[in-house]
Amino acid sequence: MSKKIVLRKATRIEGNAHVQIEIENGRVVTARFLVEDFRGFETFLRGRRVEFIPHLVSRICGLCSASHQIAGIYAIEDALAIEVPLSVQALREIVLLGEWITSHAFSYFFLTMPDLLSTQGDAFKLMSSHPLISGEAMALRQAGLRIMKLIGKRSIHPVSMGVGSFPVPPTDDDIKNLYLTANEVKERTGNLVAKIADVKLRRKTLMAPPDVELNFLHYDGSPDSGQQGFQVRDRFGKIKVRFNREAFEDHISEMRAEWTFAKFPYLTQYGFPEGIVVVGPLARTFRENGPLSDPELAALPAVQHLSRRDIVNLESIDVCRLLEIKWAAKRIVELIEKIDLGRVGCQANLKGSGKGIGVVEAPRGLLVHSYLIKRGVLEKMRLLVATQFNNPFMNLLLRDLAERHVDGDGLSQEGEHLIGRCLRLFDPCLSCATH
């Protein structure tokens, strides 16, 4: 006997998706994360002048608008060999980190935390039953939005950034307010990390299957790092593959499935499924200058839990978001020292030709824009976003959870709950994934 279970409209994620599980004679036949939206940015932006592209790609997503815009700017600058002042680079990174803060605060407190409280499944009840937590969460989210607005001049879809320059630079007062806001975030998050993070890592309900090879992919493009480029590490932190930005398309391939619009990227040299990767906050813990290398954070019990690589507790993805909020605020304070408001502009020739790749670590993980430009016009575009990278692993986890919680010809109540939580921990952004 065969039965198909469809969990419609997976809740507390960005966008629309279904989970479909087919069970036959008490055995899971398929378990799929179905993404059925299609938006076509890679097609309808062809033929556009490059100066318009960054603002157009920011419309892919309201939560990741700055990430897409900055990745687009980087791709154009790489294609046209445009040199960028250090102050401009610092300002862009601050906007990106502001997006980390607001996105992480929203995801951590309002999308995943209700799973753990008596208000399970309802973010609005969380706000009424836990006003102190909700107040801190809203304050952090608003602080991130304020950082983006101070530098980007809008908290969503920034308008201050350009190719090669920062056409609408912040004022001295903006920088002062930025400094105060970043320090406010540091103080708030320090208190929360100590209270919450260690408790969550004691939960053992969502563990990565021990027999699955894990490939954690992250990128470090910071001039401060001695390890610039892409790195792939195993669960113990050992580097398996390392390659630079120019070699990205030689190392990453994509597979399509007829039942979803979300693609399945993988490491070319390992093939599929051995080459599927994990990106995002957990993968970024391996970065040389990431949260786990921060002396102020290293002594926290939660960080000591994360430093154990023999097991992979998926709850740690959420804890990493909280740690990254504090780390991002500290990084912003460092970047302020590198800003010279007298050196934020340069004339860029946008009528050239070339191929370029722009890479950023967006809140949910790796974001790549690859552009082919001819005489200042976009000829071809390829986008790979964090939810796409994580898509194969999420499908693998769904099957594992379904197999462990089969109840006759259906799923146990606990199994349905864990499947929903598993998806929310990865915080999929489906507008981005189907762009």
ROLUM-833008 format. One line per 2 residues: number of its first residue (from 1); their letters; for each residue x, y, z of N, C-alpha, C. Coordinates in steps of 0.05 Angstrom, whole numbers. Example, Ala and Ser with C-alpha at 12.3 -4.5 7.8 and 13.67 -1.06 7.14 Angstrom:
<recs>
1 = AS = 264 -114 156 246 -90 156 264 -66 156 ~ 257 -45 142 273 -21 143 258 1 157 .
</recs>
This chain:
<recs>
1 = MS = 17 -24 0 0 0 0 18 25 0 ~ 11 44 -17 27 68 -20 10 92 -11 .
3 = KK = 23 110 4 9 134 14 28 158 10 ~ 17 179 -1 32 204 -5 23 224 15 .
5 = IV = 43 234 31 37 255 51 48 281 41 ~ 31 301 40 40 328 32 36 347 55 .
7 = LR = 57 358 65 56 378 86 56 405 72 ~ 33 417 68 30 441 51 38 466 66 .
9 = KA = 51 484 51 58 510 61 75 508 86 ~ 100 498 83 118 497 105 119 524 118 .
11 = TR = 115 526 144 111 551 158 137 563 169 ~ 135 589 174 157 604 185 183 601 168 .
13 = IE = 180 602 142 203 605 124 196 627 104 ~ 216 637 90 212 659 71 204 647 44 .
15 = GN = 179 650 37 170 640 11 151 616 15 ~ 144 603 -7 125 581 -6 138 555 -15 .
17 = AH = 133 534 0 144 508 -6 126 486 7 ~ 128 462 -4 114 439 7 135 417 14 .
19 = VQ = 128 400 31 143 375 36 126 352 28 ~ 137 335 10 122 312 1 137 286 8 .
21 = IE = 123 269 22 135 243 31 117 221 21 ~ 129 201 8 114 178 -2 123 153 14 .
23 = IE = 103 140 26 109 116 42 95 92 30 ~ 109 70 27 98 46 16 105 23 34 .
25 = NG = 84 9 44 88 -13 62 107 -7 86 ~ 102 16 98 118 24 121 147 33 114 .
27 = RV = 152 37 89 179 46 81 178 72 65 ~ 197 90 70 197 116 56 209 112 28 .
29 = VT = 193 119 8 201 116 -20 214 143 -29 ~ 201 165 -23 212 191 -30 206 211 -8 .
31 = AR = 224 231 -5 220 253 14 232 277 0 ~ 214 297 -6 223 319 -23 214 346 -12 .
33 = FL = 232 365 -15 226 393 -9 219 407 -35 ~ 193 412 -39 183 421 -65 182 452 -65 .
35 = VE = 197 464 -83 197 493 -87 186 498 -115 ~ 163 510 -116 147 511 -141 145 539 -153 .
37 = DF = 158 559 -142 158 586 -154 180 589 -175 ~ 175 605 -195 195 612 -215 193 641 -221 .
39 = RG = 217 655 -223 216 684 -226 232 695 -249 ~ 253 680 -258 266 686 -283 286 709 -285 .
41 = FE = 298 717 -262 317 740 -263 340 734 -282 ~ 350 709 -283 373 703 -300 367 708 -329 .
43 = TF = 341 708 -337 334 711 -365 326 740 -371 ~ 309 752 -355 299 778 -364 318 801 -359 .
45 = LR = 340 796 -345 360 817 -341 381 818 -364 ~ 380 798 -381 398 799 -404 392 823 -422 .
47 = GR = 413 836 -431 409 859 -449 407 885 -434 ~ 408 885 -407 406 909 -392 434 922 -388 .
49 = RV = 435 948 -387 460 963 -381 469 955 -352 ~ 495 951 -349 506 941 -324 501 960 -301 .
51 = EF = 499 986 -306 495 1005 -284 468 1001 -270 ~ 449 988 -284 423 983 -272 421 956 -257 .
53 = IP = 440 938 -263 438 911 -254 438 909 -223 ~ 456 922 -208 456 918 -179 430 925 -166 .
55 = HL = 417 947 -175 391 954 -163 369 935 -171 ~ 370 924 -195 350 905 -203 353 878 -188 .
57 = VS = 377 868 -185 380 843 -171 374 845 -141 ~ 375 869 -130 368 872 -102 338 866 -98 .
59 = RI = 323 867 -120 294 861 -118 288 831 -118 ~ 309 815 -120 304 786 -118 292 779 -91 .
61 = CG = 301 794 -70 292 787 -43 293 811 -25 ~ 272 815 -9 272 837 10 289 832 34 .
63 = LC = 294 806 41 310 800 64 340 800 57 ~ 347 794 32 375 792 24 382 813 2 .
65 = SA = 368 836 3 371 855 -19 399 866 -21 ~ 411 873 2 438 884 2 458 864 -8 .
67 = SH = 455 839 1 473 817 -8 473 814 -38 ~ 450 813 -50 448 811 -79 460 836 -93 .
69 = QI = 454 859 -82 464 883 -95 495 884 -94 ~ 507 877 -71 536 878 -68 549 857 -85 .
71 = AG = 537 833 -86 548 811 -103 548 820 -132 ~ 526 833 -140 524 843 -168 545 864 -174 .
73 = IY = 549 882 -155 570 903 -159 598 890 -161 ~ 603 870 -144 629 856 -145 633 843 -172 .
75 = AI = 612 830 -182 615 816 -208 621 835 -231 ~ 608 858 -231 613 878 -251 641 889 -249 .
77 = ED = 650 895 -225 677 906 -221 698 885 -228 ~ 693 860 -223 712 839 -231 713 836 -261 .
79 = AL = 690 838 -275 689 835 -304 703 858 -318 ~ 700 882 -307 710 906 -320 736 916 -308 .
81 = AI = 748 900 -289 774 906 -277 774 934 -264 ~ 754 939 -248 752 965 -235 764 964 -207 .
83 = EV = 783 982 -201 795 983 -175 777 999 -156 ~ 775 989 -131 756 1001 -112 771 1010 -87 .
85 = PL = 767 1035 -78 780 1045 -54 772 1028 -29 ~ 791 1026 -10 786 1010 14 763 1020 30 .
87 = SV = 759 1047 30 736 1058 45 710 1048 34 ~ 708 1046 7 684 1036 -6 679 1007 2 .
89 = QA = 700 991 2 698 963 10 688 961 38 ~ 698 978 56 690 977 85 661 984 88 .
91 = LR = 652 1005 74 624 1013 76 605 991 66 ~ 612 979 44 596 957 34 594 934 54 .
93 = EI = 616 927 66 616 905 85 599 912 109 ~ 598 937 117 582 946 140 552 942 133 .
95 = VL = 544 949 108 516 945 100 509 916 101 ~ 528 899 91 523 870 91 520 860 119 .
97 = LG = 537 869 137 536 859 165 511 869 179 ~ 501 893 172 476 902 182 453 883 174 .
99 = EW = 455 873 149 435 854 140 437 827 155 ~ 462 819 161 466 795 178 451 799 204 .
101 = IT = 454 821 217 443 826 243 413 824 243 ~ 400 839 224 371 840 224 359 813 214 .
103 = SH = 372 800 195 362 774 185 365 753 207 ~ 388 752 220 393 732 241 374 735 264 .
105 = AF = 369 760 272 351 766 295 323 756 288 ~ 314 762 264 287 753 255 285 723 255 .
107 = SY = 305 710 243 305 681 240 307 667 267 ~ 325 676 284 330 662 309 306 664 328 .
109 = FF = 296 689 331 275 693 351 247 687 341 ~ 241 693 317 213 692 308 207 668 290 .
111 = LT = 227 657 277 222 634 260 228 607 273 ~ 249 606 289 257 580 301 252 578 331 .
113 = MP = 254 600 346 250 598 375 222 588 383 ~ 200 595 369 174 585 378 173 554 378 .
115 = DL = 191 540 364 191 511 365 198 500 392 ~ 212 516 408 223 507 433 207 515 458 .
117 = LS = 188 533 454 174 544 476 145 533 478 ~ 131 540 499 104 531 502 85 543 481 .
119 = TQ = 94 564 468 79 577 447 85 565 420 ~ 93 540 420 104 526 397 88 532 371 .
121 = GD = 102 542 351 90 546 325 77 573 321 ~ 79 591 340 65 617 337 83 639 347 .
123 = AF = 94 655 328 111 677 335 96 699 349 ~ 70 703 343 55 724 356 50 718 385 .
125 = KL = 44 692 391 41 685 420 67 687 435 ~ 90 683 421 116 687 433 119 715 443 .
127 = MS = 109 734 427 113 762 434 96 769 459 ~ 73 757 462 57 763 486 65 747 510 .
129 = SH = 74 722 507 81 706 530 110 710 539 ~ 127 719 521 155 724 529 163 752 520 .
131 = PL = 152 773 533 157 800 524 186 809 526 ~ 201 799 545 228 808 548 245 797 525 .
133 = IS = 242 772 519 257 760 496 249 774 470 ~ 223 778 467 213 791 442 223 820 440 .
135 = GE = 224 833 463 235 861 463 264 862 454 ~ 280 843 464 308 842 456 310 836 426 .
137 = AM = 294 817 418 294 809 390 288 832 371 ~ 266 847 378 259 869 361 280 891 362 .
139 = AL = 292 895 385 313 916 387 337 908 369 ~ 345 883 368 367 874 351 359 877 322 .
141 = RQ = 335 868 315 326 870 287 326 900 278 ~ 315 917 295 314 945 287 342 958 286 .
143 = AG = 361 948 303 388 958 302 401 951 275 ~ 397 926 266 408 919 240 396 935 218 .
145 = LR = 370 940 218 358 957 198 368 986 199 ~ 374 995 223 384 1022 227 412 1024 215 .
147 = IM = 428 1004 219 455 1004 207 454 1005 177 ~ 436 989 165 433 989 136 424 1017 126 .
149 = KL = 405 1029 141 395 1055 132 416 1077 135 ~ 432 1076 156 452 1097 160 472 1097 137 .
151 = IG = 480 1073 127 500 1072 106 487 1068 79 ~ 466 1052 77 453 1047 51 432 1066 44 .
153 = KR = 424 1084 63 404 1104 59 375 1093 57 ~ 373 1067 56 347 1053 59 353 1027 73 .
155 = SI = 334 1018 90 339 994 104 334 969 87 ~ 319 972 65 315 950 46 320 962 18 .
157 = HP = 333 947 1 341 957 -26 357 983 -24 ~ 381 982 -13 397 1006 -9 401 1022 -36 .
159 = VS = 404 1048 -33 407 1065 -56 433 1081 -57 ~ 451 1076 -38 475 1092 -36 499 1081 -50 .
161 = MG = 497 1055 -58 521 1041 -69 521 1042 -99 ~ 546 1043 -110 549 1042 -139 573 1025 -147 .
163 = VG = 576 1022 -173 599 1007 -183 624 1024 -181 ~ 644 1015 -167 669 1029 -164 669 1051 -143 .
165 = SF = 646 1057 -132 645 1080 -114 622 1077 -94 ~ 620 1098 -77 597 1100 -59 585 1127 -64 .
167 = PV = 567 1130 -84 558 1156 -93 544 1173 -72 ~ 531 1160 -52 518 1175 -31 531 1166 -4 .
169 = PP = 554 1178 2 568 1169 26 554 1178 52 ~ 559 1165 74 548 1173 100 561 1199 109 .
171 = TD = 548 1212 128 559 1236 140 574 1229 165 ~ 588 1248 177 602 1244 202 582 1235 224 .
173 = DD = 559 1248 224 538 1240 244 529 1211 240 ~ 526 1203 214 519 1176 208 539 1156 220 .
175 = IK = 564 1163 217 585 1145 228 584 1144 258 ~ 579 1166 271 577 1166 300 553 1149 309 .
177 = NL = 530 1152 296 507 1136 303 512 1106 297 ~ 527 1101 276 534 1073 269 551 1061 292 .
179 = YL = 570 1075 302 587 1066 324 570 1059 348 ~ 551 1077 355 534 1073 379 516 1049 375 .
181 = TA = 505 1046 351 487 1024 345 502 997 346 ~ 525 996 335 541 971 335 548 963 364 .
183 = NE = 555 982 380 562 976 408 537 967 424 ~ 514 979 417 489 970 429 483 940 423 .
185 = VK = 488 933 398 483 905 389 502 886 404 ~ 527 894 407 547 878 422 538 873 450 .
187 = ER = 528 893 464 520 890 492 495 873 494 ~ 475 877 477 451 861 479 456 832 473 .
189 = TG = 472 827 452 477 799 444 494 785 464 ~ 513 799 477 530 786 497 513 774 520 .
191 = NL = 492 788 529 475 778 550 459 754 540 ~ 449 755 515 432 734 504 448 708 500 .
193 = VA = 472 711 490 488 687 484 492 671 510 ~ 498 685 532 503 671 557 478 657 567 .
195 = KI = 455 669 562 430 658 574 418 635 557 ~ 421 637 531 405 620 513 421 598 499 .
197 = AD = 444 605 488 457 588 469 464 560 480 ~ 475 559 504 484 533 515 460 514 519 .
199 = VK = 437 525 527 414 508 531 405 494 505 ~ 406 509 483 397 498 457 416 475 448 .
201 = LR = 441 477 454 460 457 444 459 431 460 ~ 444 431 482 440 406 497 419 389 485 .
203 = RK = 403 401 466 382 385 453 396 366 433 ~ 387 341 432 400 321 415 381 310 394 .
205 = TL = 359 325 389 338 313 372 344 316 342 ~ 362 334 334 367 339 306 397 336 301 .
207 = MA = 406 312 296 434 307 291 437 300 261 ~ 459 310 249 465 302 222 472 272 222 .
209 = PP = 462 257 202 468 229 200 498 224 202 ~ 507 206 220 536 203 224 550 190 200 .
211 = DV = 534 176 183 547 162 160 548 179 135 ~ 539 204 137 538 222 113 563 239 113 .
213 = EL = 577 239 91 601 256 88 592 285 86 ~ 603 303 103 595 331 103 617 348 90 .
215 = NF = 608 366 72 626 384 59 617 413 66 ~ 631 426 84 624 453 92 639 472 74 .
217 = LH = 624 489 59 635 507 40 632 536 50 ~ 653 551 50 652 579 58 672 595 41 .
219 = YD = 669 621 43 686 639 27 696 661 45 ~ 721 668 42 732 691 56 746 709 37 .
221 = GS = 733 732 32 744 752 13 756 776 27 ~ 758 774 53 768 797 69 798 800 65 .
223 = PD = 807 825 60 836 830 58 851 823 83 ~ 836 822 106 849 815 132 856 786 134 .
225 = SG = 845 769 116 850 741 118 873 732 101 ~ 888 713 112 910 701 96 901 678 79 .
227 = QQ = 875 671 81 864 648 67 841 656 48 ~ 845 677 32 824 686 15 816 665 -5 .
229 = GF = 790 664 -11 779 645 -31 760 626 -18 ~ 752 605 -34 734 584 -24 749 562 -10 .
231 = QV = 737 551 11 748 528 25 726 508 30 ~ 732 483 26 714 461 32 727 445 55 .
233 = RD = 712 441 77 723 426 99 705 403 107 ~ 716 383 119 700 361 129 690 369 157 .
235 = RF = 675 351 170 663 358 195 683 363 217 ~ 708 354 214 729 359 234 745 384 228 .
237 = GK = 739 398 206 753 422 199 777 419 181 ~ 782 394 172 804 390 154 797 400 126 .
239 = IK = 815 415 113 810 425 87 811 403 66 ~ 790 400 50 788 380 29 794 392 2 .
241 = VR = 784 416 -2 788 430 -28 791 460 -22 ~ 808 473 -38 811 502 -36 814 512 -64 .
243 = FN = 799 533 -71 802 545 -97 794 575 -96 ~ 804 590 -116 799 618 -116 774 625 -131 .
245 = RE = 767 650 -131 741 659 -143 740 653 -173 ~ 762 657 -187 762 652 -216 758 623 -223 .
247 = AF = 764 605 -205 761 576 -211 734 565 -201 ~ 716 583 -192 691 574 -180 675 555 -199 .
249 = ED = 672 563 -224 655 548 -242 668 522 -251 ~ 694 519 -246 707 493 -251 702 473 -228 .
251 = HI = 694 483 -205 691 466 -181 662 461 -173 ~ 644 478 -183 616 475 -175 598 469 -199 .
253 = SE = 584 447 -198 564 440 -219 536 441 -207 ~ 516 440 -225 488 440 -215 473 418 -229 .
255 = MR = 454 406 -214 436 386 -224 407 397 -221 ~ 390 390 -240 362 397 -238 345 373 -233 .
257 = AE = 322 377 -221 302 356 -218 275 366 -228 ~ 259 349 -240 234 357 -252 213 366 -232 .
259 = WT = 217 359 -207 196 364 -187 201 389 -170 ~ 222 405 -176 227 429 -161 242 449 -179 .
261 = FA = 238 475 -173 253 496 -187 280 502 -173 ~ 283 492 -149 309 496 -135 329 476 -146 .
263 = KF = 352 487 -154 373 469 -165 388 454 -143 ~ 406 436 -152 422 420 -134 452 423 -140 .
265 = PY = 465 443 -128 494 447 -133 510 425 -119 ~ 534 420 -129 551 400 -117 580 405 -126 .
267 = LT = 599 394 -111 627 396 -119 633 377 -142 ~ 642 389 -164 645 374 -189 663 349 -186 .
269 = QY = 685 353 -172 704 331 -170 695 307 -154 ~ 675 311 -136 664 289 -120 638 278 -132 .
271 = GF = 625 292 -150 601 283 -162 577 285 -143 ~ 554 276 -152 530 278 -136 521 249 -129 .
273 = PE = 515 243 -104 510 262 -81 534 266 -63 ~ 557 253 -68 580 255 -50 590 284 -48 .
275 = GI = 585 300 -69 595 327 -69 576 348 -59 ~ 553 341 -47 535 361 -37 548 376 -14 .
277 = VV = 541 402 -11 554 419 8 534 431 28 ~ 545 442 49 530 457 69 543 485 71 .
279 = VG = 526 505 69 536 533 72 521 547 94 ~ 530 570 102 516 586 122 531 589 148 .
281 = PL = 517 597 169 530 603 195 547 580 206 ~ 538 555 203 554 533 214 579 530 197 .
283 = AR = 577 531 171 601 529 154 621 552 160 ~ 610 575 166 628 598 171 643 596 197 .
285 = TF = 636 577 215 652 574 240 680 565 233 ~ 685 554 209 711 545 201 729 568 191 .
287 = RE = 718 592 187 733 614 176 755 621 196 ~ 778 629 185 801 636 201 795 660 220 .
289 = NG = 778 678 211 773 702 227 743 703 236 ~ 731 679 239 702 678 245 697 679 275 .
291 = PL = 672 674 283 664 677 312 680 658 330 ~ 687 634 321 700 615 339 729 623 345 .
293 = SD = 740 641 328 767 650 333 768 676 349 ~ 745 686 357 743 710 373 749 704 402 .
295 = PE = 770 715 414 776 709 442 753 715 461 ~ 738 736 456 716 743 474 694 722 473 .
297 = LA = 690 709 451 669 688 448 679 660 455 ~ 705 656 453 716 629 456 711 616 483 .
299 = AL = 708 632 504 704 621 531 675 613 536 ~ 657 621 519 628 614 524 623 584 522 .
301 = PA = 606 573 539 600 544 537 590 536 509 ~ 574 554 497 563 548 471 585 545 450 .
303 = VQ = 605 561 451 627 560 432 643 534 437 ~ 646 527 462 661 502 468 646 478 457 .
305 = HL = 619 478 458 603 457 446 608 456 416 ~ 608 480 403 612 482 374 639 472 365 .
307 = SR = 658 475 383 686 467 376 688 437 373 ~ 669 422 384 669 392 381 660 386 352 .
309 = RD = 676 373 337 669 368 309 662 338 304 ~ 663 321 324 657 293 320 627 288 315 .
311 = IV = 611 306 326 582 304 321 573 331 310 ~ 552 330 294 541 355 282 512 358 291 .
313 = NL = 508 374 311 482 380 322 470 403 305 ~ 448 398 291 436 418 274 426 442 290 .
315 = ES = 421 439 316 413 462 332 436 483 332 ~ 460 474 327 483 493 327 481 513 305 .
317 = ID = 466 507 283 462 527 262 450 552 274 ~ 429 548 291 415 570 303 433 586 322 .
319 = VC = 448 571 338 466 584 357 487 600 343 ~ 496 590 320 516 605 304 505 632 295 .
321 = RL = 479 633 289 467 659 282 470 679 305 ~ 464 670 329 466 688 352 495 697 356 .
323 = LE = 514 679 353 542 687 356 550 706 334 ~ 539 702 310 547 719 287 536 748 290 .
325 = IK = 513 751 304 503 777 309 524 794 325 ~ 534 781 347 554 795 363 580 799 347 .
327 = WA = 588 779 332 613 781 317 610 803 296 ~ 587 805 283 583 825 262 584 853 274 .
329 = AK = 573 857 298 574 883 311 603 891 317 ~ 619 871 327 647 877 332 662 884 307 .
331 = RI = 656 869 285 669 874 260 663 902 249 ~ 638 911 253 630 938 244 647 959 258 .
333 = VE = 651 956 284 667 975 299 696 976 287 ~ 707 952 280 733 952 268 734 966 241 .
335 = LI = 713 961 225 712 973 198 709 1003 198 ~ 696 1014 219 693 1043 221 720 1057 220 .
337 = EK = 741 1044 232 767 1056 233 780 1058 206 ~ 770 1043 186 782 1042 160 769 1061 140 .
339 = ID = 748 1075 149 733 1092 131 745 1120 129 ~ 751 1129 106 759 1156 100 738 1167 81 .
341 = LG = 721 1185 92 698 1195 76 707 1212 53 ~ 733 1219 52 743 1234 29 752 1216 6 .
343 = RV = 751 1190 11 759 1171 -10 738 1150 -14 ~ 715 1158 -24 693 1139 -28 682 1141 -57 .
345 = GC = 697 1153 -74 687 1155 -102 709 1153 -122 ~ 702 1143 -145 721 1142 -168 704 1139 -193 .
347 = QA = 715 1148 -215 702 1145 -241 707 1118 -252 ~ 686 1104 -259 688 1077 -269 678 1076 -298 .
349 = NL = 693 1063 -316 685 1059 -343 667 1034 -345 ~ 642 1038 -350 623 1016 -350 616 1006 -378 .
351 = KG = 633 1013 -398 627 1006 -426 645 983 -436 ~ 659 971 -418 678 950 -426 665 923 -428 .
353 = SG = 682 903 -432 672 875 -435 689 857 -417 ~ 677 834 -409 692 815 -392 673 797 -377 .
355 = KG = 685 778 -364 670 759 -347 679 763 -318 ~ 659 765 -300 666 770 -272 649 754 -253 .
357 = IG = 660 749 -230 646 734 -209 646 750 -183 ~ 622 754 -172 620 768 -146 611 749 -125 .
359 = VV = 624 749 -102 618 730 -81 615 745 -54 ~ 594 739 -40 591 749 -13 581 726 5 .
361 = EA = 585 728 30 572 711 50 548 725 59 ~ 525 718 47 499 729 55 491 717 82 .
363 = PR = 470 728 95 462 717 121 459 686 121 ~ 446 675 100 442 646 99 465 631 88 .
365 = GL = 485 644 78 508 630 67 518 641 41 ~ 532 625 26 546 634 2 527 643 -20 .
367 = LV = 534 666 -31 519 678 -53 538 685 -76 ~ 533 675 -100 551 679 -122 536 691 -146 .
369 = HS = 546 712 -157 536 724 -182 558 722 -203 ~ 552 709 -225 571 706 -247 559 720 -272 .
371 = YL = 574 740 -282 564 756 -305 583 755 -329 ~ 571 755 -352 585 759 -377 576 785 -389 .
373 = IK = 594 804 -392 587 831 -400 600 838 -427 ~ 586 849 -445 596 857 -471 588 886 -477 .
375 = RG = 609 903 -479 605 932 -484 585 944 -465 ~ 588 938 -440 571 950 -419 543 939 -416 .
377 = VL = 538 917 -430 511 904 -429 514 876 -419 ~ 496 868 -401 496 841 -390 487 821 -411 .
379 = EK = 505 802 -419 498 782 -438 488 756 -426 ~ 500 749 -402 493 724 -389 496 727 -359 .
381 = MR = 479 714 -345 480 715 -315 475 688 -304 ~ 490 681 -283 486 656 -268 486 663 -238 .
383 = LL = 466 654 -224 464 660 -195 463 634 -180 ~ 479 632 -159 477 610 -140 475 621 -112 .
385 = VA = 454 614 -98 448 626 -72 449 604 -51 ~ 449 614 -26 453 596 -3 432 573 -2 .
387 = TQ = 407 580 -6 386 559 -4 390 538 -26 ~ 400 546 -49 406 526 -70 428 508 -61 .
389 = FN = 449 519 -50 472 503 -41 462 483 -19 ~ 445 492 -1 436 474 20 413 456 12 .
391 = NP = 401 461 -11 378 446 -20 382 415 -20 ~ 404 405 -32 408 376 -32 410 364 -3 .
393 = FM = 424 378 15 428 368 42 401 369 57 ~ 385 390 52 359 391 65 342 367 56 .
395 = NL = 342 361 31 327 338 21 337 312 33 ~ 363 310 36 375 286 49 365 283 78 .
397 = LL = 365 306 93 357 305 120 327 299 123 ~ 311 309 104 282 303 105 278 273 103 .
399 = RD = 292 261 85 289 232 82 297 217 107 ~ 320 225 118 330 212 143 310 215 166 .
401 = LA = 298 239 169 279 243 191 253 227 185 ~ 244 227 160 220 212 153 224 182 159 .
403 = ER = 247 171 152 253 142 156 253 136 186 ~ 262 155 202 264 149 231 238 154 246 .
405 = HV = 218 165 232 193 172 246 169 162 230 ~ 173 140 214 150 127 201 132 115 222 .
407 = DG = 106 120 220 86 108 238 64 95 221 ~ 67 70 216 48 56 198 51 67 170 .
409 = DG = 29 77 159 30 89 132 31 119 134 ~ 40 130 156 43 159 159 68 166 176 .
411 = LS = 68 190 185 90 200 202 80 205 230 ~ 97 201 250 89 208 277 88 238 280 .
413 = QE = 74 247 300 71 276 305 99 289 310 ~ 116 274 325 143 284 330 158 287 303 .
415 = GE = 154 267 286 168 269 260 160 293 244 ~ 134 299 243 125 323 228 137 348 240 .
417 = HL = 138 349 267 149 373 280 179 376 274 ~ 194 354 275 223 355 270 229 362 241 .
419 = IG = 212 353 222 217 360 194 213 390 190 ~ 192 401 203 189 430 201 211 445 213 .
421 = RC = 221 436 237 243 450 250 268 448 234 ~ 273 425 222 297 421 206 298 442 184 .
423 = LR = 276 446 170 276 466 149 280 494 160 ~ 267 500 182 270 527 193 298 533 202 .
425 = LF = 312 513 212 340 517 221 358 526 198 ~ 352 517 174 368 526 151 357 552 140 .
427 = DP = 334 561 150 323 587 142 322 591 112 ~ 309 573 97 310 575 68 296 600 59 .
429 = CL = 308 613 38 298 637 26 290 629 -3 ~ 265 625 -7 256 613 -33 254 633 -55 .
431 = SC = 251 659 -48 252 680 -69 281 680 -81 ~ 300 677 -64 328 675 -73 333 649 -89 .
433 = AT = 322 627 -78 329 601 -90 318 597 -118 ~ 297 611 -124 285 608 -151 289 633 -168 .
435 = H = 299 654 -156 305 680 -169 291 683 -196 .
</recs>
